[in-house]
Amino acid sequence: KQEWKAAKAASKDPFHLFKPEKGESYHEVQQRASKFLKGLLDTHGEDDTILLVSHGGTTGMLLLDIFEKEINEENYKAHKPENTALTILEISKGKPVKAHKINSLEHLNK
C-alpha cells in the first residue's frame, strides 16, 4: 500500500487515470465492474434478487457509475464503503435506481 501511495503521489495523472504498474486505473475498474453488473442484470429477471459481494473500491466505483457521479477523489471517498458495509439497491430497466441502504453499518450495532 505504501508503494502505491508513493507512486500515486509522484504521478501527474488525474485521480481516475492513475494506473499503478501491473494494475488498473479507477476508470478501468469502473468500466470492468459496470460491464459485469450490466451482464448480471441482463441475465436475471426484473423480480430476481441478486447478492453482489465485492471489495470496497470496486463497490465505490460501481456506485459512482450507477448514480452518474464524476470520478474524482472527493466522490470516490464519499461512495467507497467501509468494511462490511451493506448497500441495497432496487434496479429496474427504465426506472431510476431506488436506494434502500447505501454503505450502511447498522448491522454492526446489534
DSSP file (Angstrom, degrees, kcal/mol; ACC not computed):
  #  RESIDUE AA STRUCTURE BP1 BP2  ACC     N-H-->O    O-->H-N    N-H-->O    O-->H-N    TCO  KAPPA ALPHA  PHI   PSI    X-CA   Y-CA   Z-CA
    1    1 A K     >        0   0    0      0, 0.0     4,-2.5     0, 0.0     5,-0.2   0.000 360.0 360.0 360.0 -37.5    0.0    0.0    0.0
    2    2 A Q  H  >  +     0   0    0      1,-0.2     4,-2.4     2,-0.2     5,-0.2   0.900 360.0  50.9 -64.4 -40.3    2.9    2.4    0.8
    3    3 A E  H  > S+     0   0    0      2,-0.2     4,-2.5     1,-0.2    -1,-0.2   0.907 110.4  49.9 -62.6 -41.4    4.4    1.8   -2.7
    4    4 A W  H  > S+     0   0    0      2,-0.2     4,-2.6     1,-0.2    -2,-0.2   0.932 110.8  49.1 -62.6 -46.0    1.0    2.5   -4.3
    5    5 A K  H  X S+     0   0    0     -4,-2.5     4,-2.5     1,-0.2    -2,-0.2   0.899 112.0  48.6 -61.6 -41.2    0.7    5.8   -2.3
    6    6 A A  H  X S+     0   0    0     -4,-2.4     4,-1.8     2,-0.2    -1,-0.2   0.921 112.5  47.7 -65.7 -43.5    4.2    6.9   -3.2
    7    7 A A  H  X S+     0   0    0     -4,-2.5     4,-1.1     2,-0.2    -2,-0.2   0.898 112.7  49.4 -63.9 -40.5    3.6    6.1   -6.9
    8    8 A K  H  < S+     0   0    0     -4,-2.6     3,-0.5     1,-0.2    -2,-0.2   0.919 110.0  50.5 -64.7 -43.9    0.3    8.0   -6.8
    9    9 A A  H  < S+     0   0    0     -4,-2.5    -1,-0.2     1,-0.2    -2,-0.2   0.854 112.6  47.3 -62.9 -34.5    1.8   11.0   -5.1
   10   10 A A  H  < S+     0   0    0     -4,-1.8    -1,-0.2    -5,-0.2    -2,-0.2   0.663  95.5  96.3 -80.4 -17.2    4.6   11.1   -7.8
   11   11 A S     <  -     0   0    0     -4,-1.1     7,-0.1    -3,-0.5    -3,-0.0  -0.420  58.4-158.5 -77.4 147.8    2.2   10.7  -10.7
   12   12 A K        +     0   0    0     -2,-0.1    -1,-0.1     2,-0.1     3,-0.1   0.354  59.7 114.2-101.3   1.9    0.8   13.7  -12.6
   13   13 A D  S    S-     0   0    0      1,-0.1     5,-0.1    -5,-0.1    -2,-0.1  -0.414  77.1-100.6 -71.8 148.1   -2.2   11.7  -13.8
   14   14 A P    >>  -     0   0    0      0, 0.0     3,-1.5     0, 0.0     4,-1.3  -0.267  42.1 -98.3 -62.0 158.5   -5.6   12.7  -12.7
   15   15 A F  G >4 S+     0   0    0      1,-0.3     3,-0.6     2,-0.2    11,-0.4   0.869 122.1  45.5 -45.3 -51.6   -7.1   10.7   -9.9
   16   16 A H  G 34 S+     0   0    0     55,-0.4    11,-2.3     1,-0.2    12,-0.3   0.629 115.5  46.5 -75.9 -13.7   -9.3    8.4  -12.1
   17   17 A L  G <4 S+     0   0    0     -3,-1.5    -1,-0.2     9,-0.2    -2,-0.2   0.531  76.6 118.2-107.0  -8.0   -6.5    7.8  -14.6
   18   18 A F    <<  -     0   0    0     -4,-1.3     8,-0.5    -3,-0.6     9,-0.1  -0.419  43.8-172.1 -61.0 129.2   -3.6    7.0  -12.3
   19   19 A K        -     0   0    0      6,-0.2     6,-0.2    -2,-0.1     3,-0.1  -0.947  12.8-144.4-131.1 110.2   -2.6    3.4  -13.1
   20   20 A P    >   -     0   0    0      0, 0.0     3,-2.3     0, 0.0   -16,-0.1  -0.303  44.8 -75.7 -68.8 158.5    0.0    1.6  -11.0
   21   21 A E  T 3  S+     0   0    0      1,-0.3     3,-0.1     3,-0.0     0, 0.0  -0.322 120.3   2.3 -55.7 130.2    2.4   -0.8  -12.6
   22   22 A K  T 3  S+     0   0    0      1,-0.2    -1,-0.3    -3,-0.1     2,-0.2   0.726 121.0  96.4  62.3  25.1    0.6   -4.1  -13.4
   23   23 A G  S <  S-     0   0    0     -3,-2.3     2,-0.3    -4,-0.0    -1,-0.2  -0.564  71.9-102.4-128.2-168.1   -2.7   -2.5  -12.1
   24   24 A E        -     0   0    0     -2,-0.2     2,-0.2    -3,-0.1    -6,-0.0  -0.864  25.0-122.2-118.8 152.5   -5.8   -0.8  -13.2
   25   25 A S     >  -     0   0    0     -2,-0.3     4,-2.4    -6,-0.2     5,-0.2  -0.485  34.4-108.2 -80.9 163.8   -6.9    2.9  -13.0
   26   26 A Y  H  > S+     0   0    0     -8,-0.5     4,-2.5   -11,-0.4     5,-0.2   0.892 122.9  55.4 -59.6 -37.9  -10.1    3.7  -11.1
   27   27 A H  H  > S+     0   0    0    -11,-2.3     4,-2.4     1,-0.2    -1,-0.2   0.916 108.0  47.3 -61.0 -43.5  -11.6    4.4  -14.5
   28   28 A E  H  > S+     0   0    0    -12,-0.3     4,-2.5     2,-0.2     5,-0.2   0.886 110.2  52.7 -66.4 -38.7  -10.7    0.9  -15.7
   29   29 A V  H  X S+     0   0    0     -4,-2.4     4,-2.8     1,-0.2     5,-0.3   0.933 110.4  48.7 -60.2 -45.1  -12.1   -0.6  -12.5
   30   30 A Q  H  X S+     0   0    0     -4,-2.5     4,-2.7     1,-0.2     5,-0.2   0.921 111.1  49.1 -62.9 -43.9  -15.3    1.2  -13.1
   31   31 A Q  H  X S+     0   0    0     -4,-2.4     4,-2.1     2,-0.2    -1,-0.2   0.931 114.2  45.5 -61.0 -45.5  -15.6    0.1  -16.7
   32   32 A R  H  X S+     0   0    0     -4,-2.5     4,-2.1     1,-0.2    -2,-0.2   0.924 116.3  44.8 -65.0 -45.5  -14.9   -3.6  -15.8
   33   33 A A  H  X S+     0   0    0     -4,-2.8     4,-2.6    -5,-0.2    -2,-0.2   0.887 113.1  50.4 -68.3 -38.6  -17.3   -3.6  -12.8
   34   34 A S  H  X S+     0   0    0     -4,-2.7     4,-2.6    -5,-0.3    -1,-0.2   0.888 109.8  50.5 -66.7 -39.0  -20.1   -1.8  -14.7
   35   35 A K  H  X S+     0   0    0     -4,-2.1     4,-2.3    -5,-0.2    -1,-0.2   0.917 111.6  48.9 -63.4 -42.7  -19.8   -4.2  -17.6
   36   36 A F  H  X S+     0   0    0     -4,-2.1     4,-2.4     2,-0.2    -2,-0.2   0.936 111.9  48.2 -61.7 -46.8  -20.1   -7.1  -15.2
   37   37 A L  H  X S+     0   0    0     -4,-2.6     4,-2.8     1,-0.2     5,-0.2   0.908 110.5  51.4 -62.4 -42.2  -23.1   -5.6  -13.4
   38   38 A K  H  X S+     0   0    0     -4,-2.6     4,-2.3     1,-0.2    -1,-0.2   0.931 111.3  47.6 -60.6 -45.0  -24.9   -4.9  -16.8
   39   39 A G  H  X S+     0   0    0     -4,-2.3     4,-1.2     2,-0.2    -1,-0.2   0.890 111.6  51.0 -62.4 -39.2  -24.3   -8.6  -17.8
   40   40 A L  H  < S+     0   0    0     -4,-2.4     3,-0.5     1,-0.2     4,-0.4   0.929 111.9  46.2 -63.5 -45.9  -25.6   -9.8  -14.4
   41   41 A L  H >< S+     0   0    0     -4,-2.8     3,-0.9     1,-0.2    -2,-0.2   0.855 109.1  56.2 -66.1 -34.6  -28.7   -7.7  -14.7
   42   42 A D  H 3< S+     0   0    0     -4,-2.3    -1,-0.2     1,-0.2    -2,-0.2   0.772 107.2  49.4 -68.2 -25.5  -29.3   -8.8  -18.3
   43   43 A T  T 3< S+     0   0    0     -4,-1.2     2,-0.3    -3,-0.5    -1,-0.2   0.465 105.7  67.0 -94.3  -1.1  -29.2  -12.5  -17.3
   44   44 A H  S <  S-     0   0    0     -3,-0.9     2,-0.1    -4,-0.4     6,-0.0  -0.882  81.9-114.4-120.4 152.4  -31.8  -12.0  -14.4
   45   45 A G    >   -     0   0    0     -2,-0.3     3,-1.6     1,-0.1    -2,-0.1  -0.301  34.0-102.0 -78.4 165.7  -35.4  -11.2  -14.4
   46   46 A E  T 3  S+     0   0    0      1,-0.3    45,-0.1    -2,-0.1    -1,-0.1   0.794 121.5  47.9 -57.2 -32.3  -37.0   -8.0  -13.0
   47   47 A D  T 3  S+     0   0    0      2,-0.1    -1,-0.3    45,-0.0     2,-0.1   0.417  87.6 112.9 -94.2   2.5  -38.1   -9.8   -9.9
   48   48 A D    <   -     0   0    0     -3,-1.6     2,-0.5     1,-0.0    -4,-0.1  -0.442  59.5-140.4 -75.0 147.6  -34.8  -11.5   -9.1
   49   49 A T        -     0   0    0     -2,-0.1     2,-0.4     2,-0.0    -2,-0.1  -0.936  18.8-164.5-105.9 130.5  -32.8  -10.7   -6.1
   50   50 A I        -     0   0    0     -2,-0.5     2,-0.6    -6,-0.0    -9,-0.0  -0.959  10.3-154.2-120.0 130.8  -29.0  -10.6   -6.7
   51   51 A L        -     0   0    0     -2,-0.4     2,-0.5     2,-0.0    -2,-0.0  -0.922  15.2-174.1-101.7 122.5  -26.4  -10.6   -4.0
   52   52 A L        -     0   0    0     -2,-0.6     2,-0.4     2,-0.0    -2,-0.0  -0.976   2.9-170.1-120.2 122.1  -23.2   -9.0   -5.1
   53   53 A V        +     0   0    0     -2,-0.5     2,-0.3     6,-0.0    -2,-0.0  -0.934  20.9 149.0-114.2 133.7  -20.1   -9.1   -2.9
   54   54 A S        -     0   0    0     -2,-0.4     2,-0.1     2,-0.0    -2,-0.0  -0.949  48.9 -80.1-154.1 168.2  -17.1   -7.0   -3.7
   55   55 A H     >  -     0   0    0     -2,-0.3     4,-2.4     1,-0.1     5,-0.2  -0.428  48.6-112.3 -68.7 153.6  -14.1   -5.1   -2.4
   56   56 A G  H  > S+     0   0    0      1,-0.2     4,-2.9     2,-0.2     5,-0.2   0.864 114.3  54.6 -59.9 -39.9  -14.9   -1.6   -1.3
   57   57 A G  H  > S+     0   0    0      2,-0.2     4,-2.1     1,-0.2    -1,-0.2   0.910 110.6  45.6 -62.3 -41.9  -13.0    0.1   -4.1
   58   58 A T  H  > S+     0   0    0      2,-0.2     4,-2.3     1,-0.2    -2,-0.2   0.917 113.5  49.6 -66.7 -43.5  -14.9   -1.7   -6.7
   59   59 A T  H  X S+     0   0    0     -4,-2.4     4,-2.6     1,-0.2    -2,-0.2   0.922 109.7  52.1 -61.0 -43.8  -18.2   -1.1   -4.9
   60   60 A G  H  X S+     0   0    0     -4,-2.9     4,-2.0     1,-0.2    -1,-0.2   0.910 110.4  47.5 -59.3 -42.9  -17.4    2.6   -4.6
   61   61 A M  H  X S+     0   0    0     -4,-2.1     4,-1.9     2,-0.2    -1,-0.2   0.872 110.8  52.0 -68.3 -36.1  -16.7    2.8   -8.4
   62   62 A L  H  X S+     0   0    0     -4,-2.3     4,-3.2     2,-0.2     5,-0.2   0.921 108.5  51.2 -63.5 -43.2  -19.9    1.0   -9.2
   63   63 A L  H  X S+     0   0    0     -4,-2.6     4,-2.5     1,-0.2    -2,-0.2   0.899 107.5  52.6 -62.6 -39.9  -21.9    3.4   -7.0
   64   64 A L  H  <>S+     0   0    0     -4,-2.0     5,-3.1    -5,-0.2    -1,-0.2   0.914 113.8  44.3 -60.2 -40.9  -20.3    6.4   -8.8
   65   65 A D  H ><5S+     0   0    0     -4,-1.9     3,-1.4     3,-0.2    -2,-0.2   0.943 113.0  49.6 -68.3 -48.1  -21.4    4.8  -12.1
   66   66 A I  H 3<5S+     0   0    0     -4,-3.2    31,-0.2     1,-0.3    -2,-0.2   0.895 118.3  39.2 -58.9 -42.0  -24.9    3.9  -11.0
   67   67 A F  T 3<5S-     0   0    0     -4,-2.5    -1,-0.3    -5,-0.2    -2,-0.2   0.265 111.3-121.3 -95.6  12.0  -25.5    7.3   -9.6
   68   68 A E  T < 5 +     0   0    0     -3,-1.4     2,-0.3     1,-0.2    -3,-0.2   0.883  54.4 160.0  52.8  48.4  -23.7    9.0  -12.5
   69   69 A K      < -     0   0    0     -5,-3.1    -1,-0.2    -6,-0.2    -2,-0.1  -0.765  45.7-103.0 -99.1 146.0  -21.2   10.8  -10.3
   70   70 A E        -     0   0    0     -2,-0.3     2,-1.1     1,-0.1     5,-0.1  -0.375  35.0-114.1 -64.0 142.5  -17.9   12.1  -11.7
   71   71 A I        +     0   0    0      4,-0.1   -55,-0.4    -2,-0.1     2,-0.3  -0.716  64.7 128.6 -82.4 103.1  -14.9   10.0  -10.9
   72   72 A N  S  > S-     0   0    0     -2,-1.1     4,-2.7   -57,-0.1     5,-0.2  -0.941  71.3 -99.9-146.2 169.4  -12.8   12.2   -8.6
   73   73 A E  H  > S+     0   0    0     -2,-0.3     4,-2.5     1,-0.2     5,-0.2   0.876 118.9  51.5 -62.2 -39.4  -11.2   11.7   -5.2
   74   74 A E  H  > S+     0   0    0      2,-0.2     4,-1.8     1,-0.2    -1,-0.2   0.944 114.0  42.3 -63.7 -49.2  -13.9   13.5   -3.3
   75   75 A N  H  > S+     0   0    0      2,-0.2     4,-1.4     1,-0.2    -2,-0.2   0.892 113.3  54.0 -65.0 -39.3  -16.8   11.5   -4.8
   76   76 A Y  H >X S+     0   0    0     -4,-2.7     4,-2.2     1,-0.2     3,-0.6   0.948 109.7  46.2 -60.5 -48.7  -14.8    8.3   -4.5
   77   77 A K  H 3< S+     0   0    0     -4,-2.5    -1,-0.2     1,-0.2    -2,-0.2   0.850 111.6  53.1 -62.9 -33.7  -14.2    8.8   -0.8
   78   78 A A  H 3< S+     0   0    0     -4,-1.8    -1,-0.2    -5,-0.2    -2,-0.2   0.751 119.3  33.3 -72.4 -24.0  -17.9    9.7   -0.3
   79   79 A H  H << S+     0   0    0     -4,-1.4    -2,-0.2    -3,-0.6    -1,-0.2   0.593  88.7 103.7-109.9 -14.3  -19.1    6.5   -2.0
   80   80 A K     <  -     0   0    0     -4,-2.2   -23,-0.1    -5,-0.2   -24,-0.1  -0.578  69.8-131.8 -73.1 123.9  -16.4    3.9   -1.0
   81   81 A P        -     0   0    0      0, 0.0   -21,-0.1     0, 0.0     2,-0.1  -0.352  10.3-117.6 -77.1 155.8  -17.9    1.7    1.7
   82   82 A E    >   -     0   0    0     21,-0.2     3,-2.0     1,-0.2    21,-0.0  -0.383  57.3 -65.8 -75.2 166.2  -16.3    0.8    5.0
   83   83 A N  T 3  S+     0   0    0      1,-0.3    -1,-0.2    -2,-0.1   -28,-0.1  -0.328 123.8  10.4 -57.0 136.8  -15.6   -2.9    5.6
   84   84 A T  T 3  S+     0   0    0      1,-0.2    -1,-0.3    -3,-0.1    20,-0.0   0.440  89.5 155.0  71.7   7.1  -18.8   -5.0    5.9
   85   85 A A    <   -     0   0    0     -3,-2.0     2,-0.4    18,-0.1    -1,-0.2  -0.304  33.5-141.2 -64.2 148.5  -21.0   -2.1    4.7
   86   86 A L  E     -A  104   0A   0     18,-2.2    18,-2.9    16,-0.1     2,-0.4  -0.941  16.8-174.5-117.3 129.6  -24.3   -3.1    3.1
   87   87 A T  E     -     0   0A   0     -2,-0.4     2,-0.5    16,-0.2    15,-0.2  -0.991   3.5-168.5-122.2 130.7  -25.9   -1.4    0.1
   88   88 A I  E     +A  101   0A   0     13,-2.1    12,-2.8    -2,-0.4    13,-1.6  -0.969  13.0 174.8-121.8 116.5  -29.4   -2.4   -1.0
   89   89 A L  E     -A   99   0A   0     -2,-0.5     2,-0.6    10,-0.2    10,-0.2  -0.916  25.7-146.3-121.4 146.6  -30.5   -1.0   -4.4
   90   90 A E  E     -A   98   0A   0      8,-3.0     8,-2.5    -2,-0.4     2,-0.6  -0.955  23.2-175.3-110.9 112.4  -33.6   -1.7   -6.5
   91   91 A I        +     0   0    0     -2,-0.6     2,-0.4     6,-0.2     6,-0.1  -0.941   8.5 167.2-116.8 118.3  -32.6   -1.6  -10.2
   92   92 A S    >   -     0   0    0     -2,-0.6     3,-2.0     3,-0.3    -2,-0.0  -0.988  42.4-100.7-129.9 139.2  -35.3   -1.9  -12.8
   93   93 A K  T 3  S+     0   0    0     -2,-0.4   -47,-0.0     1,-0.3    -2,-0.0  -0.311 106.8  11.3 -58.8 133.7  -34.9   -1.2  -16.5
   94   94 A G  T 3  S+     0   0    0      1,-0.2    -1,-0.3    -2,-0.0     0, 0.0   0.496 111.8  94.5  79.3   3.4  -36.3    2.2  -17.5
   95   95 A K  S <  S-     0   0    0     -3,-2.0    -3,-0.3     3,-0.0    -1,-0.2  -0.910  82.4 -98.6-125.1 153.3  -36.7    3.4  -13.9
   96   96 A P        -     0   0    0      0, 0.0     2,-0.2     0, 0.0    -4,-0.2  -0.362  50.2 -96.5 -64.0 150.5  -34.5    5.4  -11.6
   97   97 A V        -     0   0    0    -31,-0.2     2,-0.6    -6,-0.1    -6,-0.2  -0.508  35.2-145.3 -68.1 132.2  -32.4    3.4   -9.2
   98   98 A K  E     -A   90   0A   0     -8,-2.5    -8,-3.0    -2,-0.2     2,-0.7  -0.909   8.7-153.3-103.1 120.0  -34.1    3.2   -5.8
   99   99 A A  E     +A   89   0A   0     -2,-0.6   -10,-0.2   -10,-0.2     3,-0.2  -0.838  21.7 171.1 -97.0 116.5  -31.6    3.1   -2.9
  100  100 A H  E    S+     0   0A   0    -12,-2.8     2,-0.3    -2,-0.7   -11,-0.2   0.828  77.5   0.4 -88.1 -38.4  -32.9    1.4    0.3
  101  101 A K  E     -A   88   0A   0    -13,-1.6   -13,-2.1     3,-0.0     2,-0.5  -0.984  62.5-163.0-148.3 140.1  -29.5    1.5    2.0
  102  102 A I  E    S-     0   0A   0     -2,-0.3   -15,-0.2   -15,-0.2   -16,-0.1  -0.969  76.7 -25.5-128.9 118.1  -26.1    2.9    0.9
  103  103 A N  E    S-     0   0A   0     -2,-0.5   -16,-0.2     1,-0.2     2,-0.2   0.861  86.0-179.4  52.1  43.6  -23.0    1.8    2.8
  104  104 A S  E     +A   86   0A   0    -18,-2.9   -18,-2.2     1,-0.1    -1,-0.2  -0.514  26.4 178.7 -77.7 139.2  -24.9    1.0    5.9
  105  105 A L    >   +     0   0    0     -2,-0.2     3,-2.1   -20,-0.2     4,-0.4   0.167  49.0 113.8-118.4  13.0  -23.1   -0.3    9.0
  106  106 A E  G >   +     0   0    0      1,-0.3     3,-1.3     2,-0.2     4,-0.2   0.760  65.6  68.8 -61.2 -24.8  -26.2   -0.5   11.2
  107  107 A H  G >  S+     0   0    0      1,-0.3     3,-0.7     2,-0.2    -1,-0.3   0.710  91.4  62.3 -66.2 -18.7  -25.9   -4.3   11.4
  108  108 A L  G <  S+     0   0    0     -3,-2.1    -1,-0.3     1,-0.2    -2,-0.2   0.655  93.0  63.7 -80.0 -15.1  -22.8   -3.9   13.5
  109  109 A N  G <         0   0    0     -3,-1.3    -1,-0.2    -4,-0.4    -2,-0.2   0.461 360.0 360.0 -87.2  -1.1  -24.7   -2.1   16.2
  110  110 A K    <         0   0    0     -3,-0.7    -1,-0.2    -4,-0.2    -2,-0.1   0.453 360.0 360.0 -93.6 360.0  -26.8   -5.2   17.0
